[in-house]
Amino acid sequence: MDQLQFDDATKKELATFLEREQAHARVNDSIRNLTGMCWDKCITSTPGSRFARGEESCLSNCVERFLDTSIFIVTQVQRQQQQLLQAQGDSQLSP
């Protein structure tokens, strides 16, 4: 079977496309997990045309807590990465 040969620009475009699709898949996976988690936690009655009393606010609070926590974690990871990169840069500058 012949192997396809791509130029550097095409390889870069394919890599960018794959990264974007993987990011979309991760977002979709997170949404699915969030939906299932909050649904199991908040929906206590048989679903009908309307949520039972308190279920709507429970769902809203569950989603808000999840998003707040996710943003906090991402911020902390970014801060740690910056500190690590800065420390690596500082160690390379030292004789």
C-alpha positions as a Markdown table, in Angstrom:
| # | Residue | x | y | z |
|---|---|---|---|---|
| 1 | Met | 0.0 | 0.0 | 0.0 |
| 2 | Asp | 1.4 | 3.4 | -1.0 |
| 3 | Gln | 2.0 | 5.9 | 1.8 |
| 4 | Leu | 0.7 | 9.4 | 1.4 |
| 5 | Gln | 3.3 | 12.1 | 1.5 |
| 6 | Phe | 2.3 | 15.5 | 2.8 |
| 7 | Asp | 4.2 | 18.7 | 2.6 |
| 8 | Asp | 5.0 | 20.6 | 5.9 |
| 9 | Ala | 2.1 | 23.0 | 5.5 |
| 10 | Thr | -0.4 | 20.2 | 5.0 |
| 11 | Lys | 1.0 | 18.3 | 8.0 |
| 12 | Lys | 0.6 | 21.4 | 10.1 |
| 13 | Glu | -2.9 | 22.0 | 8.9 |
| 14 | Leu | -3.8 | 18.3 | 9.7 |
| 15 | Ala | -2.2 | 18.6 | 13.1 |
| 16 | Thr | -4.2 | 21.8 | 13.8 |
| 17 | Phe | -7.4 | 20.1 | 12.6 |
| 18 | Leu | -6.8 | 17.1 | 14.8 |
| 19 | Glu | -6.1 | 19.2 | 17.9 |
| 20 | Arg | -9.3 | 21.2 | 17.3 |
| 21 | Glu | -11.4 | 18.0 | 16.9 |
| 22 | Gln | -9.8 | 16.5 | 20.0 |
| 23 | Ala | -10.7 | 19.7 | 21.9 |
| 24 | His | -14.3 | 19.5 | 20.7 |
| 25 | Ala | -14.4 | 15.8 | 21.7 |
| 26 | Arg | -13.2 | 16.7 | 25.2 |
| 27 | Val | -15.7 | 19.5 | 25.5 |
| 28 | Asn | -18.5 | 17.2 | 24.4 |
| 29 | Asp | -17.3 | 14.5 | 26.9 |
| 30 | Ser | -17.3 | 17.1 | 29.7 |
| 31 | Ile | -20.8 | 18.2 | 28.8 |
| 32 | Arg | -22.0 | 14.7 | 28.8 |
| 33 | Asn | -20.5 | 13.9 | 32.1 |
| 34 | Leu | -21.8 | 17.2 | 33.6 |
| 35 | Thr | -25.3 | 16.5 | 32.3 |
| 36 | Gly | -25.3 | 13.0 | 33.7 |
| 37 | Met | -23.9 | 14.0 | 37.1 |
| 38 | Cys | -26.2 | 17.0 | 37.6 |
| 39 | Trp | -29.2 | 15.0 | 36.3 |
| 40 | Asp | -28.6 | 12.1 | 38.7 |
| 41 | Lys | -28.1 | 14.6 | 41.6 |
| 42 | Cys | -31.0 | 16.9 | 40.9 |
| 43 | Ile | -33.8 | 15.0 | 39.1 |
| 44 | Thr | -35.6 | 13.0 | 41.8 |
| 45 | Ser | -38.9 | 12.6 | 40.1 |
| 46 | Thr | -40.1 | 11.1 | 36.9 |
| 47 | Pro | -39.4 | 13.7 | 34.2 |
| 48 | Gly | -42.4 | 15.4 | 32.7 |
| 49 | Ser | -43.1 | 18.6 | 30.8 |
| 50 | Arg | -41.7 | 20.6 | 33.8 |
| 51 | Phe | -39.1 | 20.0 | 36.5 |
| 52 | Ala | -40.4 | 19.3 | 40.0 |
| 53 | Arg | -40.0 | 22.0 | 42.6 |
| 54 | Gly | -36.3 | 22.7 | 43.3 |
| 55 | Glu | -35.0 | 20.6 | 40.5 |
| 56 | Glu | -34.4 | 23.6 | 38.1 |
| 57 | Ser | -32.5 | 25.6 | 40.7 |
| 58 | Cys | -30.5 | 22.4 | 41.7 |
| 59 | Leu | -29.5 | 21.9 | 38.0 |
| 60 | Ser | -28.5 | 25.5 | 37.7 |
| 61 | Asn | -26.4 | 25.5 | 40.9 |
| 62 | Cys | -24.8 | 22.2 | 39.9 |
| 63 | Val | -23.7 | 23.5 | 36.5 |
| 64 | Glu | -22.5 | 26.8 | 38.1 |
| 65 | Arg | -20.4 | 24.9 | 40.7 |
| 66 | Phe | -19.0 | 22.6 | 38.0 |
| 67 | Leu | -18.0 | 25.6 | 35.8 |
| 68 | Asp | -16.5 | 27.6 | 38.7 |
| 69 | Thr | -14.5 | 24.6 | 39.7 |
| 70 | Ser | -13.3 | 23.9 | 36.1 |
| 71 | Ile | -12.3 | 27.5 | 35.7 |
| 72 | Phe | -10.4 | 27.5 | 39.0 |
| 73 | Ile | -8.6 | 24.3 | 38.1 |
| 74 | Val | -7.6 | 25.6 | 34.6 |
| 75 | Thr | -6.3 | 28.8 | 36.2 |
| 76 | Gln | -4.3 | 27.0 | 38.8 |
| 77 | Val | -2.8 | 24.6 | 36.1 |
| 78 | Gln | -1.9 | 27.6 | 33.9 |
| 79 | Arg | -0.3 | 29.4 | 36.9 |
| 80 | Gln | 1.8 | 26.3 | 37.8 |
| 81 | Gln | 2.9 | 25.9 | 34.1 |
| 82 | Gln | 4.0 | 29.6 | 34.0 |
| 83 | Gln | 5.9 | 29.2 | 37.3 |
| 84 | Leu | 7.6 | 26.0 | 35.9 |
| 85 | Leu | 8.5 | 27.7 | 32.7 |
| 86 | Gln | 9.8 | 30.7 | 34.5 |
| 87 | Ala | 11.9 | 28.5 | 36.8 |
| 88 | Gln | 13.3 | 26.6 | 33.9 |
| 89 | Gly | 14.1 | 29.9 | 32.2 |
| 90 | Asp | 15.8 | 31.2 | 35.3 |
| 91 | Ser | 17.9 | 28.0 | 35.7 |
| 92 | Gln | 19.1 | 28.3 | 32.1 |
| 93 | Leu | 20.2 | 31.9 | 32.7 |
| 94 | Ser | 22.2 | 30.9 | 35.7 |
| 95 | Pro | 25.9 | 30.0 | 35.1 |
